């Protein structure tokens, strides 16, 4: 999985809202459309992008497809953010010392 691809898929506010609703329970396009106050066509287009990125998947129930978050995508995102958090906590935040890699030795 690529972090950039997942973040791009979830970076659009409506797609993030859809994803958050899917974290609560399965939804079909009609259900999402009514909850979000947008057309079914708009929801379908957002889900298409999210499916392509591997963020969600659908399960067929009769005539309807119910969508869910892809657990492997959720796990991947959780690991990526956990890694970012660890790096941030380990970062030297001493503002009195320049850490620029281009600064010459002894230069103030």
Secondary structure, DSSP 8 states (H G I E B T S, - for coil): --HHHHHHHH-SHHHHHHHHHHHHS-B-HHHHHHHHTS-HHHHHHHHHHHHHHTSEEEEEETTEEEEEE-HHHHHHHHHHHHHHHHHHHHS---TTS---TTS-TT--
